[in-house]
Amino acid sequence: MKKYTNAVIYRHGDANEILVDNGVIKAIGTNLGPADEVIDLGGKLVIAPYVDPHLHLDYVYTLSELGQAGAGSGTLFEAIEMWPKFKETLTVDSVKKLATKAIRDEVSQGVQYIRTHVDITDKNFTALRALLELREELKNIVEIQVVAFPQEGMYTFKGGRDLVEEALKMGADVVGGIPHYEPAREFGEKSIYDTLELALKYDKLIDVHCDETDDPNSRFVELLNAVVLMEGYGEKTTASHTCSFGSADNSYAFRMMDLFKKSKMNFIACPTENAYLQGRQDTYPKRRGLTRVKEFMEAGINIAFAQDSINDPWYPMGNGNMMYILDNGIHLAQIMSPEEIEKDLDLITYNGARCMHIQDKYGLDASKDANFIVLDGDSSFDVIRNRAPVLASVRKGEYLFKRKPVEYEVALDLGIKY
């Protein structure tokens, strides 16, 4: 029996102790009694592990490692058109090598759950085979969900829809799509129907790259929401990006938010990548590519933040630090009132878990696995304001890593006493 004590526990009021037995949380509270091992957390904030619910692990580091330039225009569509040249050079080993590097980046900064979109518009399934292997090899360290994602389109890429189905048969967890990249609206709509059909047929989750464009006439999210609403499949469905919804007029947007609440569909925003990619044809005012995060939160619609890319043709930056993603997102979405700050950490923890549909086993509650991270601060406000690093990551009651707070060999002294 282990007892983690002297902690500030997110979402648990005055509780300051976590009792763990055989890797499972037995109790959370105060004065929980004796234990075989007592671990003092020094008054630091303890939260459930970070969740990155939207990442492309088959793309990571391809920009620098393959020695090629990214999209000169900085647009999404140029990057997609460039990708086949990168894809030709990939092997199972090269994908695993770079993906492992990115997983290490994320896990070493507190992530324990990742949903990765994997391009399956490749008849050899090179990246898919690599990520399915890594999912199994690293399962004791990080939980990975694999999305069968047709990067070049179910119909823009000849036979893409059948490749998605084959990827599901091979073991992918989630059906993906990209309707706004299909050659015409009718094909984008057809891909939405196909996505739901495949999810129902194979009992899979859904996560669609949806309306990742500034065009307010791109409204595939409306159809996606309608079909999952009618099938009662909203809680197993995620619409990623939905950038165009941030450009939609209010009359349409608020009507749709009523329907989103009914379907209980999830949303993911990628603050850093879409701020970089979107608004490229704008002069001023210049759009920043974010969906209506603030309004979703106020309406009780589940919305999470994600990294999306790390050093690939779409986005040259990224390092897997979810606190950095949160910092960018809450600035762009303007969600920093005192009440909002108390909930902002949910955007990179509990909300992402709902997108991955793992909420029944995720979080700091008795009878769940003892998975949590320790941040270098003592409150939500403190860790968000200071972009606090992760001091420790615990999985099933054991440290994945533990580091000391910053120490100085020579500390700054202003020479003034108050």
Buried (B, 14 or more C-beta within 10 A) or exposed (E): BBBBBEBBBBBBEEBBBBBBBEBBBBBBBEEBEEBEEEBEBEEBBBBBBBBBBBBBBBBBBBBEBBEEEBBEEBBBBBBBEBBBEBBEEBEBEBBBEBBBBBBBBBBBBBBBBBBBBBBBBBEEBBBBBBBBBBBEEBEEBBBBBBBBBBBBBBBBBEEBBEBBBBBBEBBBBBBBBBBBBBEEBEBBBBBBEBBBBBBBEBEBBBBBBBBBBBEBEBBBBBBBBEBBBEBEBBBBBBBBBBBBBBBBEEEEBEEBBEBBBEBBBBBBBBBBBBBBBBBBEEEEEEBBBBBBBBBBBEBEBBBBBBBBBBBBBBBBEBEBBBBBBBBBBBEBBEBBEEEBBBBBBBBBBBBBBBBBBBBEEBBBEEEBBBBBBBBBBBBBBBBBEEEBBBBBBBBEBEEBBEEEEEEEEEEEEEEEEE
